[in-house]
Amino acid sequence: MTDRDPQILPLFARAIWEIDQKKVADLGMETQVAGLGIDSVAMLEVIGFLEDELQVHLPEERLRDVVTVGDLADVIAAARAAD
């Protein structure tokens, strides 16, 4: 596990709201992305939103393994470290 940016949670919640108009209660690093009720197209838009906001590229091959929000935070941290 890499260093997780605590700003990922509110940014992820904002992305879900702006893309899919869903408010997520009790969002945490252990929250399963599949359980958020976001379809695959909206999730791609959320990923694009995060990439734009954080100015980082998130590799598809790493995103395939994302199960929790924490996993996504780890992918973001690794992409930032690689830049």
mmCIF file of the N, C-alpha and C atoms, coordinates in Angstrom:
data_MODEL
# 
_entry.id   MODEL 
# 
loop_
_atom_site.group_PDB 
_atom_site.id 
_atom_site.type_symbol 
_atom_site.label_atom_id 
_atom_site.label_alt_id 
_atom_site.label_comp_id 
_atom_site.label_asym_id 
_atom_site.label_entity_id 
_atom_site.label_seq_id 
_atom_site.pdbx_PDB_ins_code 
_atom_site.Cartn_x 
_atom_site.Cartn_y 
_atom_site.Cartn_z 
_atom_site.occupancy 
_atom_site.B_iso_or_equiv 
_atom_site.pdbx_formal_charge 
_atom_site.auth_seq_id 
_atom_site.auth_comp_id 
_atom_site.auth_asym_id 
_atom_site.auth_atom_id 
_atom_site.pdbx_PDB_model_num 
ATOM 1   N N  . MET A 1 1  ? 0.856   -1.192 0.000   1.00 0.00 ? 1  MET A N  1 
ATOM 2   C CA . MET A 1 1  ? 0.000   0.000  0.000   1.00 0.00 ? 1  MET A CA 1 
ATOM 3   C C  . MET A 1 1  ? 0.892   1.243  0.000   1.00 0.00 ? 1  MET A C  1 
ATOM 4   N N  . THR A 1 2  ? 0.483   2.225  -0.748  1.00 0.00 ? 2  THR A N  1 
ATOM 5   C CA . THR A 1 2  ? 1.207   3.489  -0.828  1.00 0.00 ? 2  THR A CA 1 
ATOM 6   C C  . THR A 1 2  ? 0.530   4.504  0.088   1.00 0.00 ? 2  THR A C  1 
ATOM 7   N N  . ASP A 1 3  ? 1.110   5.697  0.164   1.00 0.00 ? 3  ASP A N  1 
ATOM 8   C CA . ASP A 1 3  ? 0.502   6.747  0.984   1.00 0.00 ? 3  ASP A CA 1 
ATOM 9   C C  . ASP A 1 3  ? -0.779  7.228  0.328   1.00 0.00 ? 3  ASP A C  1 
ATOM 10  N N  . ARG A 1 4  ? -1.878  7.108  1.061   1.00 0.00 ? 4  ARG A N  1 
ATOM 11  C CA . ARG A 1 4  ? -3.181  7.521  0.531   1.00 0.00 ? 4  ARG A CA 1 
ATOM 12  C C  . ARG A 1 4  ? -3.453  8.974  0.879   1.00 0.00 ? 4  ARG A C  1 
ATOM 13  N N  . ASP A 1 5  ? -3.834  9.728  -0.115  1.00 0.00 ? 5  ASP A N  1 
ATOM 14  C CA . ASP A 1 5  ? -4.172  11.136 0.044   1.00 0.00 ? 5  ASP A CA 1 
ATOM 15  C C  . ASP A 1 5  ? -5.567  11.233 0.665   1.00 0.00 ? 5  ASP A C  1 
ATOM 16  N N  . PRO A 1 6  ? -5.695  11.866 1.827   1.00 0.00 ? 6  PRO A N  1 
ATOM 17  C CA . PRO A 1 6  ? -7.008  11.967 2.464   1.00 0.00 ? 6  PRO A CA 1 
ATOM 18  C C  . PRO A 1 6  ? -8.010  12.791 1.653   1.00 0.00 ? 6  PRO A C  1 
ATOM 19  N N  . GLN A 1 7  ? -7.531  13.566 0.703   1.00 0.00 ? 7  GLN A N  1 
ATOM 20  C CA . GLN A 1 7  ? -8.436  14.359 -0.131  1.00 0.00 ? 7  GLN A CA 1 
ATOM 21  C C  . GLN A 1 7  ? -9.141  13.525 -1.203  1.00 0.00 ? 7  GLN A C  1 
ATOM 22  N N  . ILE A 1 8  ? -8.710  12.271 -1.366  1.00 0.00 ? 8  ILE A N  1 
ATOM 23  C CA . ILE A 1 8  ? -9.324  11.407 -2.373  1.00 0.00 ? 8  ILE A CA 1 
ATOM 24  C C  . ILE A 1 8  ? -10.794 11.152 -2.046  1.00 0.00 ? 8  ILE A C  1 
ATOM 25  N N  . LEU A 1 9  ? -11.110 10.942 -0.775  1.00 0.00 ? 9  LEU A N  1 
ATOM 26  C CA . LEU A 1 9  ? -12.496 10.646 -0.399  1.00 0.00 ? 9  LEU A CA 1 
ATOM 27  C C  . LEU A 1 9  ? -13.456 11.777 -0.778  1.00 0.00 ? 9  LEU A C  1 
ATOM 28  N N  . PRO A 1 10 ? -13.204 13.021 -0.352  1.00 0.00 ? 10 PRO A N  1 
ATOM 29  C CA . PRO A 1 10 ? -14.143 14.073 -0.753  1.00 0.00 ? 10 PRO A CA 1 
ATOM 30  C C  . PRO A 1 10 ? -14.141 14.334 -2.256  1.00 0.00 ? 10 PRO A C  1 
ATOM 31  N N  . LEU A 1 11 ? -13.002 14.169 -2.901  1.00 0.00 ? 11 LEU A N  1 
ATOM 32  C CA . LEU A 1 11 ? -12.933 14.373 -4.344  1.00 0.00 ? 11 LEU A CA 1 
ATOM 33  C C  . LEU A 1 11 ? -13.726 13.286 -5.071  1.00 0.00 ? 11 LEU A C  1 
ATOM 34  N N  . PHE A 1 12 ? -13.603 12.047 -4.624  1.00 0.00 ? 12 PHE A N  1 
ATOM 35  C CA . PHE A 1 12 ? -14.350 10.937 -5.208  1.00 0.00 ? 12 PHE A CA 1 
ATOM 36  C C  . PHE A 1 12 ? -15.856 11.154 -5.014  1.00 0.00 ? 12 PHE A C  1 
ATOM 37  N N  . ALA A 1 13 ? -16.239 11.571 -3.815  1.00 0.00 ? 13 ALA A N  1 
ATOM 38  C CA . ALA A 1 13 ? -17.660 11.848 -3.532  1.00 0.00 ? 13 ALA A CA 1 
ATOM 39  C C  . ALA A 1 13 ? -18.175 12.971 -4.430  1.00 0.00 ? 13 ALA A C  1 
ATOM 40  N N  . ARG A 1 14 ? -17.364 14.014 -4.625  1.00 0.00 ? 14 ARG A N  1 
ATOM 41  C CA . ARG A 1 14 ? -17.765 15.128 -5.497  1.00 0.00 ? 14 ARG A CA 1 
ATOM 42  C C  . ARG A 1 14 ? -17.910 14.655 -6.943  1.00 0.00 ? 14 ARG A C  1 
ATOM 43  N N  . ALA A 1 15 ? -16.986 13.804 -7.379  1.00 0.00 ? 15 ALA A N  1 
ATOM 44  C CA . ALA A 1 15 ? -17.048 13.270 -8.744  1.00 0.00 ? 15 ALA A CA 1 
ATOM 45  C C  . ALA A 1 15 ? -18.328 12.467 -8.948  1.00 0.00 ? 15 ALA A C  1 
ATOM 46  N N  . ILE A 1 16 ? -18.677 11.633 -7.979  1.00 0.00 ? 16 ILE A N  1 
ATOM 47  C CA . ILE A 1 16 ? -19.902 10.839 -8.088  1.00 0.00 ? 16 ILE A CA 1 
ATOM 48  C C  . ILE A 1 16 ? -21.115 11.751 -8.158  1.00 0.00 ? 16 ILE A C  1 
ATOM 49  N N  . TRP A 1 17 ? -21.114 12.790 -7.363  1.00 0.00 ? 17 TRP A N  1 
ATOM 50  C CA . TRP A 1 17 ? -22.239 13.728 -7.384  1.00 0.00 ? 17 TRP A CA 1 
ATOM 51  C C  . TRP A 1 17 ? -22.333 14.444 -8.731  1.00 0.00 ? 17 TRP A C  1 
ATOM 52  N N  . GLU A 1 18 ? -21.210 14.963 -9.209  1.00 0.00 ? 18 GLU A N  1 
ATOM 53  C CA . GLU A 1 18 ? -21.229 15.733 -10.450 1.00 0.00 ? 18 GLU A CA 1 
ATOM 54  C C  . GLU A 1 18 ? -21.541 14.869 -11.674 1.00 0.00 ? 18 GLU A C  1 
ATOM 55  N N  . ILE A 1 19 ? -21.108 13.615 -11.663 1.00 0.00 ? 19 ILE A N  1 
ATOM 56  C CA . ILE A 1 19 ? -21.322 12.734 -12.808 1.00 0.00 ? 19 ILE A CA 1 
ATOM 57  C C  . ILE A 1 19 ? -22.681 12.043 -12.741 1.00 0.00 ? 19 ILE A C  1 
ATOM 58  N N  . ASP A 1 20 ? -23.037 11.531 -11.552 1.00 0.00 ? 20 ASP A N  1 
ATOM 59  C CA . ASP A 1 20 ? -24.204 10.654 -11.436 1.00 0.00 ? 20 ASP A CA 1 
ATOM 60  C C  . ASP A 1 20 ? -25.274 11.165 -10.460 1.00 0.00 ? 20 ASP A C  1 
ATOM 61  N N  . GLN A 1 21 ? -25.092 12.350 -9.909  1.00 0.00 ? 21 GLN A N  1 
ATOM 62  C CA . GLN A 1 21 ? -26.014 12.948 -8.943  1.00 0.00 ? 21 GLN A CA 1 
ATOM 63  C C  . GLN A 1 21 ? -26.359 11.998 -7.797  1.00 0.00 ? 21 GLN A C  1 
ATOM 64  N N  . LYS A 1 22 ? -25.339 11.286 -7.325  1.00 0.00 ? 22 LYS A N  1 
ATOM 65  C CA . LYS A 1 22 ? -25.524 10.390 -6.185  1.00 0.00 ? 22 LYS A CA 1 
ATOM 66  C C  . LYS A 1 22 ? -24.713 10.907 -5.012  1.00 0.00 ? 22 LYS A C  1 
ATOM 67  N N  . LYS A 1 23 ? -25.364 10.966 -3.859  1.00 0.00 ? 23 LYS A N  1 
ATOM 68  C CA . LYS A 1 23 ? -24.652 11.285 -2.623  1.00 0.00 ? 23 LYS A CA 1 
ATOM 69  C C  . LYS A 1 23 ? -24.310 9.960  -1.963  1.00 0.00 ? 23 LYS A C  1 
ATOM 70  N N  . VAL A 1 24 ? -23.071 9.857  -1.528  1.00 0.00 ? 24 VAL A N  1 
ATOM 71  C CA . VAL A 1 24 ? -22.610 8.618  -0.908  1.00 0.00 ? 24 VAL A CA 1 
ATOM 72  C C  . VAL A 1 24 ? -22.405 8.879  0.574   1.00 0.00 ? 24 VAL A C  1 
ATOM 73  N N  . ALA A 1 25 ? -23.196 8.203  1.394   1.00 0.00 ? 25 ALA A N  1 
ATOM 74  C CA . ALA A 1 25 ? -23.062 8.333  2.848   1.00 0.00 ? 25 ALA A CA 1 
ATOM 75  C C  . ALA A 1 25 ? -21.976 7.390  3.339   1.00 0.00 ? 25 ALA A C  1 
ATOM 76  N N  . ASP A 1 26 ? -21.245 7.835  4.319   1.00 0.00 ? 26 ASP A N  1 
ATOM 77  C CA . ASP A 1 26 ? -20.228 6.996  4.970   1.00 0.00 ? 26 ASP A CA 1 
ATOM 78  C C  . ASP A 1 26 ? -19.198 6.432  3.995   1.00 0.00 ? 26 ASP A C  1 
ATOM 79  N N  . LEU A 1 27 ? -18.727 7.250  3.073   1.00 0.00 ? 27 LEU A N  1 
ATOM 80  C CA . LEU A 1 27 ? -17.706 6.823  2.133   1.00 0.00 ? 27 LEU A CA 1 
ATOM 81  C C  . LEU A 1 27 ? -16.390 6.681  2.868   1.00 0.00 ? 27 LEU A C  1 
ATOM 82  N N  . GLY A 1 28 ? -15.765 5.532  2.722   1.00 0.00 ? 28 GLY A N  1 
ATOM 83  C CA . GLY A 1 28 ? -14.477 5.282  3.370   1.00 0.00 ? 28 GLY A CA 1 
ATOM 84  C C  . GLY A 1 28 ? -13.564 4.523  2.436   1.00 0.00 ? 28 GLY A C  1 
ATOM 85  N N  . MET A 1 29 ? -12.334 4.348  2.851   1.00 0.00 ? 29 MET A N  1 
ATOM 86  C CA . MET A 1 29 ? -11.351 3.643  2.026   1.00 0.00 ? 29 MET A CA 1 
ATOM 87  C C  . MET A 1 29 ? -11.745 2.185  1.791   1.00 0.00 ? 29 MET A C  1 
ATOM 88  N N  . GLU A 1 30 ? -12.535 1.620  2.686   1.00 0.00 ? 30 GLU A N  1 
ATOM 89  C CA . GLU A 1 30 ? -12.948 0.216  2.537   1.00 0.00 ? 30 GLU A CA 1 
ATOM 90  C C  . GLU A 1 30 ? -14.263 0.063  1.772   1.00 0.00 ? 30 GLU A C  1 
ATOM 91  N N  . THR A 1 31 ? -14.865 1.179  1.361   1.00 0.00 ? 31 THR A N  1 
ATOM 92  C CA . THR A 1 31 ? -16.113 1.124  0.595   1.00 0.00 ? 31 THR A CA 1 
ATOM 93  C C  . THR A 1 31 ? -15.861 0.440  -0.744  1.00 0.00 ? 31 THR A C  1 
ATOM 94  N N  . GLN A 1 32 ? -16.691 -0.537 -1.067  1.00 0.00 ? 32 GLN A N  1 
ATOM 95  C CA . GLN A 1 32 ? -16.554 -1.233 -2.350  1.00 0.00 ? 32 GLN A CA 1 
ATOM 96  C C  . GLN A 1 32 ? -17.187 -0.406 -3.453  1.00 0.00 ? 32 GLN A C  1 
ATOM 97  N N  . VAL A 1 33 ? -16.414 -0.179 -4.487  1.00 0.00 ? 33 VAL A N  1 
ATOM 98  C CA . VAL A 1 33 ? -16.861 0.654  -5.604  1.00 0.00 ? 33 VAL A CA 1 
ATOM 99  C C  . VAL A 1 33 ? -18.099 0.042  -6.263  1.00 0.00 ? 33 VAL A C  1 
ATOM 100 N N  . ALA A 1 34 ? -18.141 -1.266 -6.411  1.00 0.00 ? 34 ALA A N  1 
ATOM 101 C CA . ALA A 1 34 ? -19.276 -1.931 -7.055  1.00 0.00 ? 34 ALA A CA 1 
ATOM 102 C C  . ALA A 1 34 ? -20.575 -1.725 -6.275  1.00 0.00 ? 34 ALA A C  1 
ATOM 103 N N  . GLY A 1 35 ? -20.487 -1.501 -4.987  1.00 0.00 ? 35 GLY A N  1 
ATOM 104 C CA . GLY A 1 35 ? -21.660 -1.323 -4.160  1.00 0.00 ? 35 GLY A CA 1 
ATOM 105 C C  . GLY A 1 35 ? -22.216 0.095  -4.172  1.00 0.00 ? 35 GLY A C  1 
ATOM 106 N N  . LEU A 1 36 ? -21.609 0.983  -4.928  1.00 0.00 ? 36 LEU A N  1 
ATOM 107 C CA . LEU A 1 36 ? -22.051 2.379  -4.959  1.00 0.00 ? 36 LEU A CA 1 
ATOM 108 C C  . LEU A 1 36 ? -23.182 2.619  -5.953  1.00 0.00 ? 36 LEU A C  1 
ATOM 109 N N  . GLY A 1 37 ? -23.512 1.624  -6.764  1.00 0.00 ? 37 GLY A N  1 
ATOM 110 C CA . GLY A 1 37 ? -24.605 1.778  -7.713  1.00 0.00 ? 37 GLY A CA 1 
ATOM 111 C C  . GLY A 1 37 ? -24.276 2.667  -8.897  1.00 0.00 ? 37 GLY A C  1 
ATOM 112 N N  . ILE A 1 38 ? -23.007 2.688  -9.279  1.00 0.00 ? 38 ILE A N  1 
ATOM 113 C CA . ILE A 1 38 ? -22.559 3.511  -10.405 1.00 0.00 ? 38 ILE A CA 1 
ATOM 114 C C  . ILE A 1 38 ? -22.319 2.577  -11.589 1.00 0.00 ? 38 ILE A C  1 
ATOM 115 N N  . ASP A 1 39 ? -22.934 2.872  -12.728 1.00 0.00 ? 39 ASP A N  1 
ATOM 116 C CA . ASP A 1 39 ? -22.707 1.989  -13.876 1.00 0.00 ? 39 ASP A CA 1 
ATOM 117 C C  . ASP A 1 39 ? -21.311 2.230  -14.457 1.00 0.00 ? 39 ASP A C  1 
ATOM 118 N N  . SER A 1 40 ? -20.917 1.345  -15.364 1.00 0.00 ? 40 SER A N  1 
ATOM 119 C CA . SER A 1 40 ? -19.545 1.385  -15.883 1.00 0.00 ? 40 SER A CA 1 
ATOM 120 C C  . SER A 1 40 ? -19.240 2.658  -16.656 1.00 0.00 ? 40 SER A C  1 
ATOM 121 N N  . VAL A 1 41 ? -20.211 3.174  -17.385 1.00 0.00 ? 41 VAL A N  1 
ATOM 122 C CA . VAL A 1 41 ? -19.992 4.408  -18.142 1.00 0.00 ? 41 VAL A CA 1 
ATOM 123 C C  . VAL A 1 41 ? -19.770 5.579  -17.180 1.00 0.00 ? 41 VAL A C  1 
ATOM 124 N N  . ALA A 1 42 ? -20.606 5.678  -16.155 1.00 0.00 ? 42 ALA A N  1 
ATOM 125 C CA . ALA A 1 42 ? -20.442 6.746  -15.166 1.00 0.00 ? 42 ALA A CA 1 
ATOM 126 C C  . ALA A 1 42 ? -19.108 6.595  -14.443 1.00 0.00 ? 42 ALA A C  1 
ATOM 127 N N  . MET A 1 43 ? -18.705 5.351  -14.168 1.00 0.00 ? 43 MET A N  1 
ATOM 128 C CA . MET A 1 43 ? -17.425 5.148  -13.475 1.00 0.00 ? 43 MET A CA 1 
ATOM 129 C C  . MET A 1 43 ? -16.263 5.615  -14.343 1.00 0.00 ? 43 MET A C  1 
ATOM 130 N N  . LEU A 1 44 ? -16.350 5.388  -15.641 1.00 0.00 ? 44 LEU A N  1 
ATOM 131 C CA . LEU A 1 44 ? -15.303 5.900  -16.538 1.00 0.00 ? 44 LEU A CA 1 
ATOM 132 C C  . LEU A 1 44 ? -15.252 7.424  -16.491 1.00 0.00 ? 44 LEU A C  1 
ATOM 133 N N  . GLU A 1 45 ? -16.409 8.053  -16.408 1.00 0.00 ? 45 GLU A N  1 
ATOM 134 C CA . GLU A 1 45 ? -16.457 9.506  -16.296 1.00 0.00 ? 45 GLU A CA 1 
ATOM 135 C C  . GLU A 1 45 ? -15.886 9.975  -14.962 1.00 0.00 ? 45 GLU A C  1 
ATOM 136 N N  . VAL A 1 46 ? -16.151 9.224  -13.892 1.00 0.00 ? 46 VAL A N  1 
ATOM 137 C CA . VAL A 1 46 ? -15.584 9.547  -12.574 1.00 0.00 ? 46 VAL A CA 1 
ATOM 138 C C  . VAL A 1 46 ? -14.063 9.461  -12.640 1.00 0.00 ? 46 VAL A C  1 
ATOM 139 N N  . ILE A 1 47 ? -13.546 8.415  -13.279 1.00 0.00 ? 47 ILE A N  1 
ATOM 140 C CA . ILE A 1 47 ? -12.090 8.265  -13.422 1.00 0.00 ? 47 ILE A CA 1 
ATOM 141 C C  . ILE A 1 47 ? -11.527 9.444  -14.211 1.00 0.00 ? 47 ILE A C  1 
ATOM 142 N N  . GLY A 1 48 ? -12.187 9.827  -15.295 1.00 0.00 ? 48 GLY A N  1 
ATOM 143 C CA . GLY A 1 48 ? -11.744 10.987 -16.080 1.00 0.00 ? 48 GLY A CA 1 
ATOM 144 C C  . GLY A 1 48 ? -11.758 12.263 -15.258 1.00 0.00 ? 48 GLY A C  1 
ATOM 145 N N  . PHE A 1 49 ? -12.796 12.427 -14.446 1.00 0.00 ? 49 PHE A N  1 
ATOM 146 C CA . PHE A 1 49 ? -12.904 13.588 -13.557 1.00 0.00 ? 49 PHE A CA 1 
ATOM 147 C C  . PHE A 1 49 ? -11.705 13.610 -12.602 1.00 0.00 ? 49 PHE A C  1 
ATOM 148 N N  . LEU A 1 50 ? -11.401 12.470 -11.997 1.00 0.00 ? 50 LEU A N  1 
ATOM 149 C CA . LEU A 1 50 ? -10.281 12.392 -11.056 1.00 0.00 ? 50 LEU A CA 1 
ATOM 150 C C  . LEU A 1 50 ? -8.955  12.681 -11.761 1.00 0.00 ? 50 LEU A C  1 
ATOM 151 N N  . GLU A 1 51 ? -8.789  12.125 -12.959 1.00 0.00 ? 51 GLU A N  1 
ATOM 152 C CA . GLU A 1 51 ? -7.555  12.385 -13.703 1.00 0.00 ? 51 GLU A CA 1 
ATOM 153 C C  . GLU A 1 51 ? -7.398  13.873 -13.995 1.00 0.00 ? 51 GLU A C  1 
ATOM 154 N N  . ASP A 1 52 ? -8.482  14.516 -14.407 1.00 0.00 ? 52 ASP A N  1 
ATOM 155 C CA . ASP A 1 52 ? -8.427  15.955 -14.697 1.00 0.00 ? 52 ASP A CA 1 
ATOM 156 C C  . ASP A 1 52 ? -8.129  16.766 -13.440 1.00 0.00 ? 52 ASP A C  1 
ATOM 157 N N  . GLU A 1 53 ? -8.837  16.471 -12.370 1.00 0.00 ? 53 GLU A N  1 
ATOM 158 C CA . GLU A 1 53 ? -8.659  17.229 -11.124 1.00 0.00 ? 53 GLU A CA 1 
ATOM 159 C C  . GLU A 1 53 ? -7.265  17.050 -10.536 1.00 0.00 ? 53 GLU A C  1 
ATOM 160 N N  . LEU A 1 54 ? -6.748  15.823 -10.623 1.00 0.00 ? 54 LEU A N  1 
ATOM 161 C CA . LEU A 1 54 ? -5.454  15.516 -10.005 1.00 0.00 ? 54 LEU A CA 1 
ATOM 162 C C  . LEU A 1 54 ? -4.296  15.621 -10.994 1.00 0.00 ? 54 LEU A C  1 
ATOM 163 N N  . GLN A 1 55 ? -4.617  15.850 -12.260 1.00 0.00 ? 55 GLN A N  1 
ATOM 164 C CA . GLN A 1 55 ? -3.625  15.946 -13.330 1.00 0.00 ? 55 GLN A CA 1 
ATOM 165 C C  . GLN A 1 55 ? -2.670  14.758 -13.304 1.00 0.00 ? 55 GLN A C  1 
ATOM 166 N N  . VAL A 1 56 ? -3.293  13.568 -13.396 1.00 0.00 ? 56 VAL A N  1 
ATOM 167 C CA . VAL A 1 56 ? -2.548  12.320 -13.387 1.00 0.00 ? 56 VAL A CA 1 
ATOM 168 C C  . VAL A 1 56 ? -3.243  11.343 -14.330 1.00 0.00 ? 56 VAL A C  1 
ATOM 169 N N  . HIS A 1 57 ? -2.481  10.431 -14.926 1.00 0.00 ? 57 HIS A N  1 
ATOM 170 C CA . HIS A 1 57 ? -3.058  9.381  -15.765 1.00 0.00 ? 57 HIS A CA 1 
ATOM 171 C C  . HIS A 1 57 ? -3.142  8.103  -14.941 1.00 0.00 ? 57 HIS A C  1 
ATOM 172 N N  . LEU A 1 58 ? -4.331  7.509  -14.904 1.00 0.00 ? 58 LEU A N  1 
ATOM 173 C CA . LEU A 1 58 ? -4.534  6.263  -14.166 1.00 0.00 ? 58 LEU A CA 1 
ATOM 174 C C  . LEU A 1 58 ? -4.562  5.114  -15.162 1.00 0.00 ? 58 LEU A C  1 
ATOM 175 N N  . PRO A 1 59 ? -3.549  4.232  -15.125 1.00 0.00 ? 59 PRO A N  1 
ATOM 176 C CA . PRO A 1 59 ? -3.451  3.156  -16.114 1.00 0.00 ? 59 PRO A CA 1 
ATOM 177 C C  . PRO A 1 59 ? -4.612  2.162  -16.011 1.00 0.00 ? 59 PRO A C  1 
ATOM 178 N N  . GLU A 1 60 ? -5.194  1.837  -17.170 1.00 0.00 ? 60 GLU A N  1 
ATOM 179 C CA . GLU A 1 60 ? -6.323  0.908  -17.214 1.00 0.00 ? 60 GLU A CA 1 
ATOM 180 C C  . GLU A 1 60 ? -6.013  -0.427 -16.559 1.00 0.00 ? 60 GLU A C  1 
ATOM 181 N N  . GLU A 1 61 ? -4.810  -0.937 -16.805 1.00 0.00 ? 61 GLU A N  1 
ATOM 182 C CA . GLU A 1 61 ? -4.461  -2.250 -16.253 1.00 0.00 ? 61 GLU A CA 1 
ATOM 183 C C  . GLU A 1 61 ? -4.469  -2.242 -14.720 1.00 0.00 ? 61 GLU A C  1 
ATOM 184 N N  . ARG A 1 62 ? -4.181  -1.114 -14.115 1.00 0.00 ? 62 ARG A N  1 
ATOM 185 C CA . ARG A 1 62 ? -4.244  -1.003 -12.642 1.00 0.00 ? 62 ARG A CA 1 
ATOM 186 C C  . ARG A 1 62 ? -5.676  -0.804 -12.172 1.00 0.00 ? 62 ARG A C  1 
ATOM 187 N N  . LEU A 1 63 ? -6.488  -0.098 -12.962 1.00 0.00 ? 63 LEU A N  1 
ATOM 188 C CA . LEU A 1 63 ? -7.874  0.169  -12.579 1.00 0.00 ? 63 LEU A CA 1 
ATOM 189 C C  . LEU A 1 63 ? -8.721  -1.094 -12.580 1.00 0.00 ? 63 LEU A C  1 
ATOM 190 N N  . ARG A 1 64 ? -8.346  -2.087 -13.376 1.00 0.00 ? 64 ARG A N  1 
ATOM 191 C CA . ARG A 1 64 ? -9.101  -3.347 -13.422 1.00 0.00 ? 64 ARG A CA 1 
ATOM 192 C C  . ARG A 1 64 ? -9.111  -4.061 -12.077 1.00 0.00 ? 64 ARG A C  1 
ATOM 193 N N  . ASP A 1 65 ? -8.091  -3.832 -11.264 1.00 0.00 ? 65 ASP A N  1 
ATOM 194 C CA . ASP A 1 65 ? -7.968  -4.516 -9.974  1.00 0.00 ? 65 ASP A CA 1 
ATOM 195 C C  . ASP A 1 65 ? -8.611  -3.745 -8.823  1.00 0.00 ? 65 ASP A C  1 
ATOM 196 N N  . VAL A 1 66 ? -9.205  -2.597 -9.109  1.00 0.00 ? 66 VAL A N  1 
ATOM 197 C CA . VAL A 1 66 ? -9.799  -1.768 -8.058  1.00 0.00 ? 66 VAL A CA 1 
ATOM 198 C C  . VAL A 1 66 ? -11.098 -2.400 -7.570  1.00 0.00 ? 66 VAL A C  1 
ATOM 199 N N  . VAL A 1 67 ? -11.152 -2.641 -6.262  1.00 0.00 ? 67 VAL A N  1 
ATOM 200 C CA . VAL A 1 67 ? -12.358 -3.170 -5.626  1.00 0.00 ? 67 VAL A CA 1 
ATOM 201 C C  . VAL A 1 67 ? -12.920 -2.130 -4.658  1.00 0.00 ? 67 VAL A C  1 
ATOM 202 N N  . THR A 1 68 ? -12.038 -1.493 -3.903  1.00 0.00 ? 68 THR A N  1 
ATOM 203 C CA . THR A 1 68 ? -12.462 -0.512 -2.905  1.00 0.00 ? 68 THR A CA 1 
ATOM 204 C C  . THR A 1 68 ? -11.964 0.880  -3.281  1.00 0.00 ? 68 THR A C  1 
ATOM 205 N N  . VAL A 1 69 ? -12.512 1.868  -2.603  1.00 0.00 ? 69 VAL A N  1 
ATOM 206 C CA . VAL A 1 69 ? -12.048 3.246  -2.796  1.00 0.00 ? 69 VAL A CA 1 
ATOM 207 C C  . VAL A 1 69 ? -10.571 3.336  -2.404  1.00 0.00 ? 69 VAL A C  1 
ATOM 208 N N  . GLY A 1 70 ? -10.161 2.590  -1.405  1.00 0.00 ? 70 GLY A N  1 
ATOM 209 C CA . GLY A 1 70 ? -8.752  2.556  -1.003  1.00 0.00 ? 70 GLY A CA 1 
ATOM 210 C C  . GLY A 1 70 ? -7.860  2.034  -2.113  1.00 0.00 ? 70 GLY A C  1 
ATOM 211 N N  . ASP A 1 71 ? -8.344  1.010  -2.839  1.00 0.00 ? 71 ASP A N  1 
ATOM 212 C CA . ASP A 1 71 ? -7.583  0.504  -3.986  1.00 0.00 ? 71 ASP A CA 1 
ATOM 213 C C  . ASP A 1 71 ? -7.396  1.609  -5.019  1.00 0.00 ? 71 ASP A C  1 
ATOM 214 N N  . LEU A 1 72 ? -8.456  2.373  -5.256  1.00 0.00 ? 72 LEU A N  1 
ATOM 215 C CA . LEU A 1 72 ? -8.376  3.487  -6.199  1.00 0.00 ? 72 LEU A CA 1 
ATOM 216 C C  . LEU A 1 72 ? -7.384  4.535  -5.700  1.00 0.00 ? 72 LEU A C  1 
ATOM 217 N N  . ALA A 1 73 ? -7.408  4.820  -4.408  1.00 0.00 ? 73 ALA A N  1 
ATOM 218 C CA . ALA A 1 73 ? -6.462  5.771  -3.819  1.00 0.00 ? 73 ALA A CA 1 
ATOM 219 C C  . ALA A 1 73 ? -5.026  5.282  -4.005  1.00 0.00 ? 73 ALA A C  1 
ATOM 220 N N  . ASP A 1 74 ? -4.825  3.963  -3.892  1.00 0.00 ? 74 ASP A N  1 
ATOM 221 C CA . ASP A 1 74 ? -3.488  3.398  -4.099  1.00 0.00 ? 74 ASP A CA 1 
ATOM 222 C C  . ASP A 1 74 ? -3.037  3.557  -5.545  1.00 0.00 ? 74 ASP A C  1 
ATOM 223 N N  . VAL A 1 75 ? -3.947  3.355  -6.492  1.00 0.00 ? 75 VAL A N  1 
ATOM 224 C CA . VAL A 1 75 ? -3.625  3.523  -7.910  1.00 0.00 ? 75 VAL A CA 1 
ATOM 225 C C  . VAL A 1 75 ? -3.249  4.985  -8.178  1.00 0.00 ? 75 VAL A C  1 
ATOM 226 N N  . ILE A 1 76 ? -3.997  5.900  -7.581  1.00 0.00 ? 76 ILE A N  1 
ATOM 227 C CA . ILE A 1 76 ? -3.708  7.327  -7.741  1.00 0.00 ? 76 ILE A CA 1 
ATOM 228 C C  . ILE A 1 76 ? -2.338  7.662  -7.149  1.00 0.00 ? 76 ILE A C  1 
ATOM 229 N N  . ALA A 1 77 ? -2.063  7.160  -5.958  1.00 0.00 ? 77 ALA A N  1 
ATOM 230 C CA . ALA A 1 77 ? -0.768  7.426  -5.313  1.00 0.00 ? 77 ALA A CA 1 
ATOM 231 C C  . ALA A 1 77 ? 0.388   6.870  -6.143  1.00 0.00 ? 77 ALA A C  1 
ATOM 232 N N  . ALA A 1 78 ? 0.215   5.671  -6.696  1.00 0.00 ? 78 ALA A N  1 
ATOM 233 C CA . ALA A 1 78 ? 1.275   5.065  -7.517  1.00 0.00 ? 78 ALA A CA 1 
ATOM 234 C C  . ALA A 1 78 ? 1.477   5.862  -8.807  1.00 0.00 ? 78 ALA A C  1 
ATOM 235 N N  . ALA A 1 79 ? 0.379   6.347  -9.409  1.00 0.00 ? 79 ALA A N  1 
ATOM 236 C CA . ALA A 1 79 ? 0.497   7.143  -10.628 1.00 0.00 ? 79 ALA A CA 1 
ATOM 237 C C  . ALA A 1 79 ? 1.197   8.462  -10.341 1.00 0.00 ? 79 ALA A C  1 
ATOM 238 N N  . ARG A 1 80 ? 0.902   9.061  -9.195  1.00 0.00 ? 80 ARG A N  1 
ATOM 239 C CA . ARG A 1 80 ? 1.573   10.317 -8.823  1.00 0.00 ? 80 ARG A CA 1 
ATOM 240 C C  . ARG A 1 80 ? 3.053   10.076 -8.591  1.00 0.00 ? 80 ARG A C  1 
ATOM 241 N N  . ALA A 1 81 ? 3.390   8.971  -7.964  1.00 0.00 ? 81 ALA A N  1 
ATOM 242 C CA . ALA A 1 81 ? 4.796   8.660  -7.671  1.00 0.00 ? 81 ALA A CA 1 
ATOM 243 C C  . ALA A 1 81 ? 5.573   8.396  -8.951  1.00 0.00 ? 81 ALA A C  1 
ATOM 244 N N  . ALA A 1 82 ? 4.898   7.860  -9.968  1.00 0.00 ? 82 ALA A N  1 
ATOM 245 C CA . ALA A 1 82 ? 5.549   7.551  -11.233 1.00 0.00 ? 82 ALA A CA 1 
ATOM 246 C C  . ALA A 1 82 ? 5.813   8.795  -12.068 1.00 0.00 ? 82 ALA A C  1 
ATOM 247 N N  . ASP A 1 83 ? 5.081   9.872  -11.808 1.00 0.00 ? 83 ASP A N  1 
ATOM 248 C CA . ASP A 1 83 ? 5.258   11.116 -12.580 1.00 0.00 ? 83 ASP A CA 1 
ATOM 249 C C  . ASP A 1 83 ? 6.499   11.855 -12.186 1.00 0.00 ? 83 ASP A C  1 
# 
